Structure formats: structure tokens, C-alpha cells
């Protein structure tokens, strides 16, 4: 006679995660585009050295 222990796997809690609302997706894309332009502007305004005009 053998003792057999049957384990049942734990169920993960069902967290209802629906798709993002359309306005949130658009807002995130808009914020990313604005951040990109701010970084490009800051690079040319503060980081890139000024180039002298050609003689």
C-alpha cells in the first residue's frame, strides 16, 4: 500500500485587465512624440556646439 498525495495547482487570481481605452493609447503616443521633440530641441539648443559660418 502506497500513500499518494495529489496536489492541485493553485489558481492564479483572475485580474480582469481589459485593453487600454483608446484615449489613453492616444495620450501615451502624444506624450512620447512630445518628449521626442523636447529632447531634439534640447540637444540643438544646449548640447550641440554652435557652428561658425563658412568664410
C-alpha positions as CSV (number, residue, x, y, z in Angstrom):
1,X,0.0,0.0,0.0
2,X,1.5,3.4,-1.0
3,X,0.5,6.8,0.1
4,X,-0.2,9.0,-2.9
5,X,-0.6,12.7,-2.3
6,X,-2.3,14.6,-5.1
7,X,-1.5,18.2,-5.3
8,X,-3.8,20.6,-7.1
9,X,-2.1,23.6,-8.7
10,X,-3.1,26.9,-7.2
11,X,-5.3,29.0,-9.3
12,X,-3.9,32.4,-10.2
13,X,-6.3,35.2,-9.2
14,X,-8.3,36.4,-12.1
15,X,-7.3,40.1,-12.5
16,X,-9.5,41.5,-15.2
17,X,-7.2,43.5,-17.4
18,X,-9.0,44.8,-20.4
19,X,-7.5,46.6,-23.3
20,X,-6.4,50.2,-22.8
21,X,-9.0,52.8,-23.6
22,X,-8.4,54.5,-27.0
23,X,-7.9,57.9,-25.4
24,X,-5.2,56.5,-23.1
25,X,-3.4,55.0,-26.1
26,X,-3.5,58.2,-28.0
27,X,-2.4,60.2,-24.9
28,X,0.7,57.9,-24.5
29,X,1.6,58.2,-28.1
30,X,1.2,62.0,-28.0
31,X,3.3,62.3,-24.8
32,X,6.0,60.1,-26.5
33,X,6.1,62.3,-29.6
34,X,6.2,65.5,-27.5
35,X,9.1,64.1,-25.4
36,X,11.0,63.2,-28.5
37,X,10.7,66.8,-29.8
38,X,11.7,68.2,-26.5
39,X,14.9,66.0,-26.5
40,X,15.7,67.0,-30.0
41,X,15.2,70.7,-29.2
42,X,17.3,70.5,-26.0
43,X,20.1,68.8,-28.0
44,X,20.3,71.5,-30.6
45,X,19.7,74.3,-28.1
46,X,22.2,73.3,-25.3
47,X,24.3,70.3,-26.2
48,X,25.3,70.7,-29.8
49,X,28.2,73.2,-30.3
50,X,27.4,76.3,-32.3
51,X,28.9,76.0,-35.8
52,X,30.7,79.0,-37.2
53,X,29.6,80.3,-40.6
54,X,31.8,79.3,-43.5
55,X,34.1,82.2,-44.7
